[in-house]
Each structure stands twice: as C-alpha cells, then as structure tokens.
Amino acid sequence: MTIKLVFLGRLEDLAGAGEMLLPLDEPQALPAILAGLPADLAAALQGPKVKLALNGALLPPGAEPVLADGDELAFLPPVSGG
C-alpha cells in the first residue's frame, strides 16, 4: 500500500520536494503518518492555517482523515498576494 503526500508553497521548500510517497502496511490516521515525518515538517503541516485536500476534495478544519492505499493528501499553506 502506498499513499502520496503533496506539499505546496513554503511547505514544499520545507519538505525538500513537492511530493512524498509513503508505504503503509495498513490504513493509518493522519496523526500516525505525521509522527513518522521529520519533526519540523510535521509541526509545519499541523499549522492552524494549513488546509488539507484528500483526493482533490478540501477537508473541513480539524479533520483527521484515515489514509489508505492510493490516497493523495495535499497540504495547502495560506497564500498571500496582492
């Protein structure tokens, strides 16, 4: 089983890549997945203004999805512009 994490904006810089493939033995909840990432990246991904999109659908604030084979979770940081 494999999931894909997608990092946008400044999160891509912090992760060192735009996406990361992670092997899973079984479906896992988001907190367990974040616990396996570097601490600074995991902390940034849990920021209060970071939004999540699971398989292209935006999740409500505070959602903790369970990820299974083939899922894609995108982390969307706040965007500034003018």
Backbone as CSV, one residue per row, in Angstrom:
resi,resn,N_x,N_y,N_z,CA_x,CA_y,CA_z,C_x,C_y,C_z
1,MET,0.843,-1.176,0.000,0.000,0.000,0.000,0.893,1.245,0.000
2,THR,0.481,2.233,-0.763,1.247,3.478,-0.845,0.294,4.658,-0.851
3,ILE,0.683,5.724,-0.148,-0.051,6.990,-0.198,0.891,8.065,-0.708
4,LYS,0.303,9.160,-1.191,1.114,10.279,-1.661,0.766,11.513,-0.833
5,LEU,1.798,12.166,-0.308,1.647,13.456,0.351,2.138,14.523,-0.612
6,VAL,1.353,15.584,-0.780,1.699,16.671,-1.691,1.890,17.939,-0.870
7,PHE,2.993,18.629,-1.108,3.329,19.842,-0.371,3.357,21.024,-1.333
8,LEU,2.653,22.081,-0.991,2.602,23.269,-1.837,3.240,24.458,-1.131
9,GLY,3.657,25.445,-1.912,4.205,26.691,-1.362,5.408,26.464,-0.484
10,ARG,5.445,27.167,0.625,6.585,27.073,1.546,6.746,25.675,2.133
11,LEU,5.667,24.892,2.160,5.755,23.531,2.682,6.606,22.648,1.768
12,GLU,6.571,22.925,0.477,7.422,22.200,-0.469,8.891,22.466,-0.162
13,ASP,9.211,23.712,0.124,10.595,24.053,0.466,11.031,23.324,1.732
14,LEU,10.155,23.288,2.714,10.480,22.644,3.984,10.634,21.130,3.808
15,ALA,9.785,20.530,2.985,9.840,19.082,2.761,11.006,18.681,1.861
16,GLY,11.478,19.635,1.053,12.562,19.337,0.136,12.094,18.718,-1.174
17,ALA,10.773,18.608,-1.346,10.198,18.057,-2.575,8.721,18.408,-2.599
18,GLY,8.145,18.357,-3.784,6.730,18.670,-3.927,5.808,17.550,-3.506
19,GLU,6.348,16.340,-3.465,5.530,15.211,-3.037,6.394,14.130,-2.420
20,MET,5.727,13.261,-1.672,6.413,12.181,-0.979,5.512,10.953,-1.039
21,LEU,6.056,9.833,-1.460,5.320,8.570,-1.440,5.689,7.819,-0.171
22,LEU,4.677,7.352,0.542,4.913,6.618,1.785,4.273,5.242,1.709
23,PRO,5.027,4.200,2.020,4.436,2.865,2.080,3.691,2.692,3.409
24,LEU,2.561,2.019,3.357,1.796,1.713,4.568,1.497,0.222,4.600
25,ASP,1.497,-0.358,5.789,1.098,-1.755,5.940,-0.418,-1.876,6.040
26,GLU,-1.051,-0.808,6.555,-2.498,-0.778,6.752,-2.943,0.677,6.759
27,PRO,-4.240,0.947,6.599,-4.694,2.342,6.674,-4.251,2.983,7.989
28,GLN,-3.895,4.272,7.916,-3.426,4.988,9.109,-4.078,6.354,9.182
29,ALA,-4.336,6.787,10.411,-4.867,8.125,10.650,-3.748,9.146,10.479
30,LEU,-4.136,10.365,10.161,-3.170,11.432,9.908,-2.154,11.610,11.033
31,PRO,-2.546,11.626,12.317,-1.529,11.822,13.365,-0.416,10.771,13.325
32,ALA,-0.751,9.535,13.010,0.273,8.480,12.937,1.213,8.725,11.767
33,ILE,0.678,9.200,10.656,1.509,9.483,9.487,2.445,10.646,9.781
34,LEU,1.920,11.692,10.398,2.750,12.853,10.725,3.843,12.496,11.716
35,ALA,3.575,11.555,12.605,4.571,11.147,13.601,5.794,10.513,12.944
36,GLY,5.644,9.986,11.724,6.754,9.377,11.016,7.571,10.339,10.176
37,LEU,7.184,11.612,10.161,7.894,12.631,9.375,8.873,13.392,10.264
38,PRO,9.848,14.090,9.672,10.729,14.939,10.488,9.901,15.919,11.323
39,ALA,10.347,16.166,12.535,9.581,16.964,13.493,9.246,18.362,12.976
40,ASP,10.199,19.026,12.311,9.929,20.383,11.839,8.884,20.390,10.726
41,LEU,8.920,19.389,9.862,7.929,19.290,8.790,6.556,18.963,9.372
42,ALA,6.507,17.999,10.275,5.228,17.623,10.896,4.594,18.812,11.607
43,ALA,5.402,19.605,12.309,4.871,20.779,13.013,4.303,21.793,12.029
44,ALA,5.001,22.027,10.928,4.524,22.982,9.927,3.229,22.494,9.276
45,LEU,3.124,21.195,9.036,1.928,20.643,8.391,0.702,20.730,9.291
46,GLN,0.930,20.827,10.591,-0.173,20.913,11.545,-0.522,22.355,11.896
47,GLY,0.078,23.316,11.199,-0.205,24.723,11.467,-1.694,25.031,11.340
48,PRO,-2.182,25.980,12.116,-3.619,26.270,12.141,-4.174,26.797,10.815
49,LYS,-3.329,27.320,9.962,-3.815,27.870,8.694,-3.581,26.942,7.501
50,VAL,-2.996,25.775,7.754,-2.760,24.810,6.682,-4.051,24.031,6.435
51,LYS,-4.496,24.024,5.188,-5.699,23.279,4.809,-5.294,21.955,4.185
52,LEU,-6.212,20.989,4.243,-5.965,19.659,3.708,-6.935,19.353,2.578
53,ALA,-6.449,18.658,1.575,-7.306,18.163,0.497,-7.004,16.679,0.310
54,LEU,-8.016,15.853,0.464,-7.873,14.411,0.304,-8.453,14.014,-1.045
55,ASN,-7.605,13.481,-1.896,-8.021,13.052,-3.238,-8.759,14.159,-3.979
56,GLY,-8.267,15.396,-3.823,-8.804,16.540,-4.541,-9.963,17.246,-3.865
57,ALA,-10.446,16.739,-2.745,-11.572,17.355,-2.040,-11.073,18.035,-0.764
58,LEU,-11.381,19.318,-0.622,-10.976,20.075,0.555,-11.675,19.521,1.794
59,LEU,-10.914,19.311,2.867,-11.464,18.786,4.115,-11.808,19.925,5.067
60,PRO,-12.767,19.704,5.963,-13.103,20.745,6.934,-11.970,20.930,7.946
61,PRO,-11.870,22.114,8.551,-10.830,22.349,9.570,-10.911,21.304,10.686
62,GLY,-9.749,20.859,11.124,-9.676,19.890,12.212,-9.859,18.443,11.789
63,ALA,-10.069,18.191,10.507,-10.262,16.817,10.025,-8.988,16.005,10.224
64,GLU,-9.160,14.756,10.596,-8.037,13.826,10.732,-8.360,12.589,9.907
65,PRO,-8.131,12.660,8.602,-8.504,11.546,7.734,-7.679,10.295,8.008
66,VAL,-8.260,9.164,7.679,-7.554,7.893,7.679,-7.174,7.626,6.229
67,LEU,-5.882,7.449,5.988,-5.376,7.279,4.627,-5.151,5.809,4.315
68,ALA,-5.573,5.425,3.105,-5.449,4.045,2.660,-4.750,4.018,1.303
69,ASP,-4.549,2.835,0.782,-3.810,2.641,-0.459,-4.328,3.544,-1.581
70,GLY,-3.397,4.258,-2.209,-3.730,5.104,-3.351,-4.210,6.498,-3.010
71,ASP,-4.413,6.805,-1.731,-4.876,8.144,-1.350,-3.788,9.190,-1.582
72,GLU,-4.244,10.407,-1.883,-3.360,11.554,-2.024,-3.835,12.638,-1.075
73,LEU,-2.952,13.084,-0.202,-3.273,14.147,0.747,-2.395,15.342,0.441
74,ALA,-3.035,16.466,0.114,-2.307,17.693,-0.186,-2.395,18.639,0.998
75,PHE,-1.282,19.279,1.302,-1.189,20.278,2.368,-1.106,21.640,1.713
76,LEU,-2.081,22.505,1.995,-2.212,23.804,1.342,-1.934,24.908,2.348
77,PRO,-0.786,25.567,2.244,-0.467,26.651,3.176,-1.259,27.906,2.805
78,PRO,-1.351,28.851,3.741,-2.005,30.114,3.397,-1.219,30.825,2.287
79,VAL,-1.925,31.532,1.464,-1.311,32.221,0.339,-1.483,33.730,0.525
80,SER,-0.440,34.466,0.244,-0.542,35.914,0.288,-0.364,36.442,-1.118
81,GLY,-0.929,37.542,-1.374,-0.803,38.113,-2.712,-1.408,39.494,-2.744
82,GLY,-1.389,40.088,-3.901,-1.902,41.440,-3.967,-2.674,41.734,-5.188
